[in-house]
Amino acid sequence: MQSTAQLDTPVVFFIYHRPETTRKVFEQIKKVRPRQLFIFADGWKDQQDMARCSETRAMVETISWPCEVRRDYLVENVGDRARCTSGLNSTFERVDRAIILEDDTVPDVSFFYFCQEMLNRYYDTERVMHVGGTNFLQGLQPTSSPITGDSYYFSRLPIVWGWATWRRAWQKYDPMMKQWPETRTRLSLLSSDKKVLAVLREMFERAYRDTRLVVTPPLLGWDHQW
């Protein structure tokens, strides 16, 4: 799926203190020229970190195409969870769908148009909560995978290395995982593989415990809760 049309779907870009990878991701964003761009940055931890953060922010300063740009740069470091959560909360107060990238995830140009098409197609489909740009099944033979010849597939396990979602879905996000004690009894719905379930159970338990710890910034990020 290739296109050179200006992207209609808003793009959210989270940056921090990695100018090298930020530049690579931003070069790909430039190619699709989104009409709306939200850039969120966490604050620095110390003077050395401040220099890296400033250099990173300079990478995304120049917008060379017609675009509505919103920048939200913090001075204080709040951590990945608080920054991503507040950034996406702010985004979905303004738009009803978005494509989301972090500063270490370099997408192919086709990723943007794939997300845009899926966001349009499944806009009103409540069961679809997430569009993922990472495909671990790519290259598998038909005998190894249930997807034979299709250009995309459905999964119960979302991957956040380049993804997209809708306001209606993000409104269900609970960073405190209040429903986990009830949900853990139904975890088997995610997979029939006992090894996969064991990994998921431990991952979610650690995330749930971390939400109860008074640590700034939190030990874990935002994505396990999602």
C-alpha positions in Angstrom: 0.0 0.0 0.0 1.8 3.1 -1.3 0.7 6.7 -1.6 2.0 10.2 -1.8 -1.2 12.0 -0.9 -1.1 14.3 2.1 -2.2 12.3 5.2 -5.6 13.4 6.5 -5.3 11.5 9.8 -3.6 13.3 12.8 -0.2 12.0 13.8 1.0 11.9 17.4 4.8 11.9 18.0 6.3 11.3 21.4 9.9 12.5 21.8 12.4 12.7 24.7 16.2 12.7 24.5 17.1 10.7 21.4 17.9 13.1 18.6 19.3 10.4 16.3 16.3 8.2 16.2 13.9 11.2 16.4 15.4 12.5 13.2 14.8 9.2 11.4 11.2 8.9 12.5 10.5 12.6 11.6 12.0 12.1 8.1 9.2 9.5 7.5 6.5 11.7 8.9 7.7 14.5 6.6 7.0 12.2 3.6 3.3 11.9 4.3 2.8 15.5 5.4 0.0 15.0 7.9 -2.5 17.9 8.1 -2.4 17.7 11.9 0.7 16.9 14.1 0.8 16.6 17.8 4.3 16.5 19.4 4.7 15.7 23.0 8.0 15.7 25.0 8.9 14.7 28.5 11.1 17.0 30.6 14.8 16.4 31.5 16.2 14.7 34.6 19.5 16.7 34.9 21.6 19.2 33.0 23.2 16.6 30.7 19.7 15.3 29.9 18.5 18.8 29.3 21.0 19.2 26.5 19.9 16.0 24.8 16.2 17.0 25.2 16.9 20.4 23.7 18.8 18.8 20.7 15.9 16.4 20.2 13.3 19.1 20.2 15.3 21.1 17.6 14.9 18.1 15.3 11.2 18.7 14.9 11.1 22.4 14.9 10.8 23.0 11.2 7.5 22.0 9.5 7.8 22.5 5.8 4.3 21.6 4.7 0.8 23.0 5.5 0.0 21.6 8.9 -1.7 22.4 12.2 1.0 21.7 14.8 0.5 21.4 18.5 3.5 21.1 20.8 3.4 20.2 24.4 6.9 20.2 26.0 7.4 19.5 29.7 10.3 20.9 31.8 9.9 18.4 34.6 10.5 14.7 33.9 7.3 12.8 34.7 8.1 9.4 33.1 6.8 7.5 30.1 3.4 6.6 31.6 2.4 10.0 32.7 3.7 11.7 29.5 2.0 9.2 27.1 -1.2 9.1 29.0 -1.6 12.9 29.3 -0.5 13.4 25.7 -3.1 10.9 24.3 -5.8 12.3 26.7 -5.1 15.8 25.2 -5.1 14.5 21.7 -8.4 12.7 21.9 -10.0 15.8 23.4 -9.4 17.4 20.0 -9.6 14.6 17.4 -11.5 11.3 17.1 -8.7 9.2 15.7 -4.9 9.3 15.5 -1.7 7.5 14.4 0.8 7.2 17.3 4.6 7.0 17.1 7.4 7.1 19.6 10.9 8.4 18.9 12.5 5.0 18.5 10.0 3.5 16.1 10.8 4.1 12.4 7.8 3.4 10.2 7.6 2.6 6.5 5.6 5.2 4.6 2.9 2.6 3.9 2.3 2.3 7.6 0.5 5.7 7.7 -1.9 4.9 4.9 -2.6 1.4 6.2 -3.5 2.9 9.6 -5.6 5.6 7.9 -7.6 3.0 5.9 -8.2 0.8 8.9 -9.2 3.8 11.1 -11.8 4.7 8.5 -13.0 1.2 7.9 -13.4 0.1 11.5 -14.4 3.5 12.9 -17.8 2.2 14.3 -16.7 -1.3 15.0 -16.5 -1.5 18.8 -14.7 -4.8 18.8 -11.7 -3.3 17.0 -9.7 -1.1 19.5 -6.3 -0.9 18.0 -4.5 -0.8 14.6 -0.9 -2.2 14.8 1.9 -1.5 12.4 4.1 -4.4 13.6 3.6 -7.8 12.0 5.4 -10.7 13.6 3.7 -13.1 11.2 5.3 -11.6 8.1 7.2 -14.1 6.0 5.6 -17.2 7.6 4.4 -19.9 5.2 0.6 -20.5 4.9 0.9 -23.8 6.8 2.4 -21.9 9.8 -0.2 -19.2 9.9 -4.0 -18.8 9.7 -3.6 -15.8 7.4 -3.3 -17.1 3.9 -3.0 -14.3 1.4 -4.8 -11.6 3.4 -3.2 -8.1 3.6 -3.9 -7.8 7.3 -5.2 -9.9 10.2 -6.9 -9.7 13.5 -5.2 -10.3 16.8 -6.1 -10.3 20.5 -2.6 -9.0 21.4 -1.9 -5.3 20.4 1.6 -4.2 19.6 2.5 -0.5 20.2 5.5 -0.2 18.0 3.7 2.1 15.6 -0.1 2.0 16.1 -3.4 3.9 15.8 -6.7 4.1 17.6 -9.9 6.1 18.1 -11.2 8.3 20.9 -14.0 5.8 21.6 -11.3 3.2 22.4 -8.9 5.4 24.3 -11.8 6.4 26.6 -11.7 2.9 28.0 -8.0 3.2 28.9 -7.4 2.7 32.7 -3.8 3.2 33.8 -4.7 1.9 37.3 -6.0 -1.4 35.8 -8.9 -1.5 38.3 -10.6 -4.4 36.4 -7.5 -6.7 36.5 -8.5 -8.7 39.6 -11.7 -9.7 37.8 -10.2 -10.0 34.4 -7.3 -12.3 35.4 -9.9 -15.1 35.7 -10.7 -14.7 32.0 -7.2 -14.4 30.7 -7.5 -17.7 28.8 -9.7 -15.9 26.3 -6.5 -14.2 24.9 -4.7 -17.4 23.9 -4.9 -21.2 24.1 -1.1 -21.3 24.5 -0.1 -22.0 28.1 3.3 -20.4 27.7 1.8 -17.2 26.2 -0.7 -17.1 29.0 2.0 -17.4 31.7 4.0 -14.5 30.1 0.9 -12.4 29.9 -0.2 -13.1 33.4 3.2 -12.2 34.9 3.4 -9.1 32.7 -0.1 -7.8 33.8 0.5 -8.7 37.4 3.7 -6.6 37.5 2.0 -3.7 35.8 -0.9 -3.9 38.3 1.5 -4.0 41.2 3.4 -1.0 39.8 0.3 1.1 39.6 0.0 0.8 43.4 3.6 1.9 44.1 4.4 5.5 45.0 7.4 5.9 42.7 8.1 8.9 40.5 8.5 8.2 37.6 6.7 4.8 37.7 8.8 1.7 37.2 6.8 0.5 34.2 5.2 2.4 31.2 1.7 2.9 30.0 1.4 0.1 27.4 0.8 -3.0 29.5 -2.3 -1.3 30.9 -3.5 -0.6 27.4 
